[in-house]
Amino acid sequence: MDISFFFKGLIVGFLIATPVGAVGMLCIQRTLNDGKLHGIFSGLGAATADAIYGIIAAFGLTFISSFLLKEQTLLRLFGGIFLCYIGVKIFLSKPGQQVTSGNSSSYISDYISTLFLTLANPITFLAFAAVFAGLGVVSISGHYVSAVLLVTGVFVGSELWWFTLSTVAGKFLGNLTYSKLTWLNRISGAVITGIGLLVLLSVIT
């Protein structure tokens, strides 16, 4: 058992999660509107998706990776439409209309939405495959303990980033007025919708 695989996975998971795209904007928006836990659960969904793609890359599940690459147009189409839906919904919402009760169903909704958004982007799988290749860990499909350590590290590293992002965003929560939160929704919604439209444009061109 080589514990270094865990730390390699941790670094990879953290770095791949770091770019603040649509999911990052969504995590920040939910943290500032609904509270830190909503941001953390949103990040947990993204981290789970990263771990799933890490499993595919680490265990060499070629039949799944082939399907993802073959159907990436459909997946990106779904992801683009879902992003536009979420973006428009956020843009039109007001802080008082947000789910702030903190009940388990709202946390589950946060988790599932970011899980599917991240899974709808097969580029994430390609990123893991490329980074794993660079680290020389592309041929561990038969070494299950090492692969498990690697994927566990990916999950922990990814969630570490989302926890950090939610914590930092949560520091600004007390300084935001209703008016500022409304503008935050509009800006976040516009950015997320714009990303969704770019994804759809990439599909049809």
KEGU-641073 format. One record per residue (C-alpha): x, y, z; residue in one letter. Coordinates in steps of 0.5 Angstrom, whole numbers, plus 500, padded with zeros to 3 digits. Each point is the difference from the previous one (the first is absolute). Layout:
BEGIN
<pt X="X" Y="Y" Z="Z" rest="A"/>
...
//
This chain:
BEGIN
<pt X="500" Y="500" Z="500" rest="M"/>
<pt X="503" Y="507" Z="498" rest="D"/>
<pt X="497" Y="505" Z="504" rest="I"/>
<pt X="503" Y="505" Z="495" rest="S"/>
<pt X="494" Y="499" Z="495" rest="F"/>
<pt X="495" Y="503" Z="505" rest="F"/>
<pt X="504" Y="506" Z="500" rest="F"/>
<pt X="501" Y="500" Z="493" rest="K"/>
<pt X="492" Y="500" Z="499" rest="G"/>
<pt X="499" Y="505" Z="505" rest="L"/>
<pt X="505" Y="505" Z="496" rest="I"/>
<pt X="496" Y="498" Z="494" rest="V"/>
<pt X="493" Y="501" Z="502" rest="G"/>
<pt X="502" Y="506" Z="503" rest="F"/>
<pt X="503" Y="503" Z="494" rest="L"/>
<pt X="495" Y="498" Z="495" rest="I"/>
<pt X="494" Y="503" Z="505" rest="A"/>
<pt X="503" Y="506" Z="501" rest="T"/>
<pt X="498" Y="504" Z="493" rest="P"/>
<pt X="494" Y="504" Z="502" rest="V"/>
<pt X="495" Y="498" Z="494" rest="G"/>
<pt X="493" Y="499" Z="501" rest="A"/>
<pt X="500" Y="496" Z="506" rest="V"/>
<pt X="504" Y="504" Z="503" rest="G"/>
<pt X="496" Y="506" Z="499" rest="M"/>
<pt X="494" Y="496" Z="502" rest="L"/>
<pt X="503" Y="498" Z="507" rest="C"/>
<pt X="502" Y="507" Z="501" rest="I"/>
<pt X="493" Y="502" Z="499" rest="Q"/>
<pt X="497" Y="495" Z="504" rest="R"/>
<pt X="505" Y="502" Z="506" rest="T"/>
<pt X="498" Y="507" Z="500" rest="L"/>
<pt X="493" Y="499" Z="499" rest="N"/>
<pt X="498" Y="494" Z="504" rest="D"/>
<pt X="506" Y="499" Z="505" rest="G"/>
<pt X="507" Y="496" Z="500" rest="K"/>
<pt X="497" Y="493" Z="500" rest="L"/>
<pt X="496" Y="501" Z="494" rest="H"/>
<pt X="507" Y="502" Z="496" rest="G"/>
<pt X="503" Y="494" Z="504" rest="I"/>
<pt X="495" Y="495" Z="497" rest="F"/>
<pt X="500" Y="503" Z="493" rest="S"/>
<pt X="508" Y="499" Z="500" rest="G"/>
<pt X="499" Y="493" Z="503" rest="L"/>
<pt X="496" Y="498" Z="494" rest="G"/>
<pt X="505" Y="503" Z="495" rest="A"/>
<pt X="505" Y="496" Z="505" rest="A"/>
<pt X="496" Y="494" Z="499" rest="T"/>
<pt X="500" Y="500" Z="492" rest="A"/>
<pt X="508" Y="502" Z="500" rest="D"/>
<pt X="501" Y="493" Z="504" rest="A"/>
<pt X="495" Y="496" Z="495" rest="I"/>
<pt X="505" Y="503" Z="494" rest="Y"/>
<pt X="506" Y="498" Z="504" rest="G"/>
<pt X="497" Y="493" Z="501" rest="I"/>
<pt X="499" Y="500" Z="493" rest="I"/>
<pt X="507" Y="502" Z="498" rest="A"/>
<pt X="504" Y="497" Z="506" rest="A"/>
<pt X="497" Y="493" Z="499" rest="F"/>
<pt X="500" Y="500" Z="492" rest="G"/>
<pt X="493" Y="499" Z="499" rest="L"/>
<pt X="500" Y="501" Z="493" rest="T"/>
<pt X="493" Y="498" Z="498" rest="F"/>
<pt X="498" Y="506" Z="504" rest="I"/>
<pt X="505" Y="504" Z="498" rest="S"/>
<pt X="498" Y="498" Z="493" rest="S"/>
<pt X="493" Y="502" Z="501" rest="F"/>
<pt X="501" Y="507" Z="503" rest="L"/>
<pt X="505" Y="502" Z="494" rest="L"/>
<pt X="495" Y="497" Z="495" rest="K"/>
<pt X="494" Y="503" Z="503" rest="E"/>
<pt X="503" Y="507" Z="502" rest="Q"/>
<pt X="496" Y="504" Z="496" rest="T"/>
<pt X="494" Y="498" Z="503" rest="L"/>
<pt X="503" Y="500" Z="507" rest="L"/>
<pt X="502" Y="508" Z="498" rest="R"/>
<pt X="493" Y="501" Z="497" rest="L"/>
<pt X="497" Y="498" Z="507" rest="F"/>
<pt X="505" Y="504" Z="504" rest="G"/>
<pt X="499" Y="506" Z="496" rest="G"/>
<pt X="492" Y="500" Z="500" rest="I"/>
<pt X="501" Y="498" Z="508" rest="F"/>
<pt X="504" Y="506" Z="501" rest="L"/>
<pt X="496" Y="505" Z="496" rest="C"/>
<pt X="494" Y="498" Z="504" rest="Y"/>
<pt X="504" Y="501" Z="507" rest="I"/>
<pt X="502" Y="506" Z="498" rest="G"/>
<pt X="494" Y="503" Z="498" rest="V"/>
<pt X="497" Y="498" Z="506" rest="K"/>
<pt X="505" Y="503" Z="504" rest="I"/>
<pt X="500" Y="506" Z="496" rest="F"/>
<pt X="492" Y="501" Z="501" rest="L"/>
<pt X="500" Y="498" Z="507" rest="S"/>
<pt X="500" Y="505" Z="506" rest="K"/>
<pt X="504" Y="498" Z="507" rest="P"/>
<pt X="493" Y="500" Z="504" rest="G"/>
<pt X="498" Y="494" Z="495" rest="Q"/>
<pt X="506" Y="496" Z="501" rest="Q"/>
<pt X="500" Y="493" Z="504" rest="V"/>
<pt X="503" Y="502" Z="507" rest="T"/>
<pt X="497" Y="495" Z="504" rest="S"/>
<pt X="506" Y="496" Z="500" rest="G"/>
<pt X="496" Y="494" Z="500" rest="N"/>
<pt X="503" Y="493" Z="497" rest="S"/>
<pt X="496" Y="500" Z="494" rest="S"/>
<pt X="503" Y="507" Z="498" rest="S"/>
<pt X="507" Y="497" Z="501" rest="Y"/>
<pt X="499" Y="494" Z="496" rest="I"/>
<pt X="497" Y="505" Z="494" rest="S"/>
<pt X="507" Y="504" Z="501" rest="D"/>
<pt X="504" Y="493" Z="500" rest="Y"/>
<pt X="496" Y="497" Z="494" rest="I"/>
<pt X="500" Y="506" Z="495" rest="S"/>
<pt X="507" Y="501" Z="501" rest="T"/>
<pt X="502" Y="493" Z="499" rest="L"/>
<pt X="496" Y="499" Z="494" rest="F"/>
<pt X="503" Y="507" Z="497" rest="L"/>
<pt X="507" Y="497" Z="501" rest="T"/>
<pt X="498" Y="494" Z="497" rest="L"/>
<pt X="498" Y="503" Z="494" rest="A"/>
<pt X="507" Y="502" Z="498" rest="N"/>
<pt X="504" Y="495" Z="498" rest="P"/>
<pt X="506" Y="504" Z="499" rest="I"/>
<pt X="501" Y="499" Z="507" rest="T"/>
<pt X="501" Y="493" Z="499" rest="F"/>
<pt X="505" Y="502" Z="495" rest="L"/>
<pt X="503" Y="505" Z="505" rest="A"/>
<pt X="501" Y="494" Z="505" rest="F"/>
<pt X="503" Y="495" Z="494" rest="A"/>
<pt X="505" Y="505" Z="498" rest="A"/>
<pt X="502" Y="502" Z="507" rest="V"/>
<pt X="501" Y="493" Z="502" rest="F"/>
<pt X="504" Y="498" Z="494" rest="A"/>
<pt X="505" Y="506" Z="502" rest="G"/>
<pt X="500" Y="497" Z="507" rest="L"/>
<pt X="502" Y="493" Z="497" rest="G"/>
<pt X="494" Y="497" Z="503" rest="V"/>
<pt X="496" Y="498" Z="494" rest="V"/>
<pt X="501" Y="492" Z="501" rest="S"/>
<pt X="498" Y="499" Z="507" rest="I"/>
<pt X="493" Y="497" Z="498" rest="S"/>
<pt X="503" Y="493" Z="503" rest="G"/>
<pt X="502" Y="503" Z="506" rest="H"/>
<pt X="494" Y="501" Z="504" rest="Y"/>
<pt X="502" Y="503" Z="507" rest="V"/>
<pt X="504" Y="505" Z="496" rest="S"/>
<pt X="495" Y="502" Z="495" rest="A"/>
<pt X="495" Y="501" Z="506" rest="V"/>
<pt X="505" Y="504" Z="504" rest="L"/>
<pt X="501" Y="505" Z="494" rest="L"/>
<pt X="492" Y="501" Z="499" rest="V"/>
<pt X="499" Y="501" Z="507" rest="T"/>
<pt X="506" Y="505" Z="500" rest="G"/>
<pt X="496" Y="503" Z="494" rest="V"/>
<pt X="493" Y="501" Z="504" rest="F"/>
<pt X="504" Y="503" Z="506" rest="V"/>
<pt X="504" Y="505" Z="496" rest="G"/>
<pt X="494" Y="502" Z="496" rest="S"/>
<pt X="495" Y="501" Z="506" rest="E"/>
<pt X="506" Y="503" Z="503" rest="L"/>
<pt X="500" Y="506" Z="495" rest="W"/>
<pt X="492" Y="500" Z="500" rest="W"/>
<pt X="500" Y="501" Z="508" rest="F"/>
<pt X="505" Y="505" Z="499" rest="T"/>
<pt X="496" Y="504" Z="495" rest="L"/>
<pt X="494" Y="500" Z="504" rest="S"/>
<pt X="504" Y="502" Z="506" rest="T"/>
<pt X="503" Y="506" Z="497" rest="V"/>
<pt X="493" Y="502" Z="497" rest="A"/>
<pt X="497" Y="499" Z="506" rest="G"/>
<pt X="504" Y="505" Z="503" rest="K"/>
<pt X="496" Y="505" Z="496" rest="F"/>
<pt X="493" Y="498" Z="502" rest="L"/>
<pt X="499" Y="505" Z="506" rest="G"/>
<pt X="502" Y="506" Z="495" rest="N"/>
<pt X="495" Y="499" Z="495" rest="L"/>
<pt X="494" Y="504" Z="500" rest="T"/>
<pt X="493" Y="497" Z="496" rest="Y"/>
<pt X="502" Y="505" Z="494" rest="S"/>
<pt X="507" Y="497" Z="500" rest="K"/>
<pt X="497" Y="493" Z="500" rest="L"/>
<pt X="496" Y="502" Z="495" rest="T"/>
<pt X="505" Y="502" Z="495" rest="W"/>
<pt X="504" Y="494" Z="502" rest="L"/>
<pt X="495" Y="496" Z="497" rest="N"/>
<pt X="499" Y="504" Z="494" rest="R"/>
<pt X="508" Y="500" Z="499" rest="I"/>
<pt X="500" Y="492" Z="502" rest="S"/>
<pt X="494" Y="498" Z="495" rest="G"/>
<pt X="503" Y="504" Z="494" rest="A"/>
<pt X="507" Y="497" Z="501" rest="V"/>
<pt X="497" Y="493" Z="501" rest="I"/>
<pt X="495" Y="501" Z="494" rest="T"/>
<pt X="506" Y="503" Z="496" rest="G"/>
<pt X="504" Y="494" Z="501" rest="I"/>
<pt X="494" Y="495" Z="498" rest="G"/>
<pt X="499" Y="504" Z="494" rest="L"/>
<pt X="508" Y="499" Z="498" rest="L"/>
<pt X="499" Y="493" Z="502" rest="V"/>
<pt X="494" Y="499" Z="495" rest="L"/>
<pt X="504" Y="504" Z="495" rest="L"/>
<pt X="505" Y="495" Z="500" rest="S"/>
<pt X="496" Y="495" Z="499" rest="V"/>
<pt X="497" Y="502" Z="493" rest="I"/>
<pt X="506" Y="503" Z="497" rest="T"/>
//
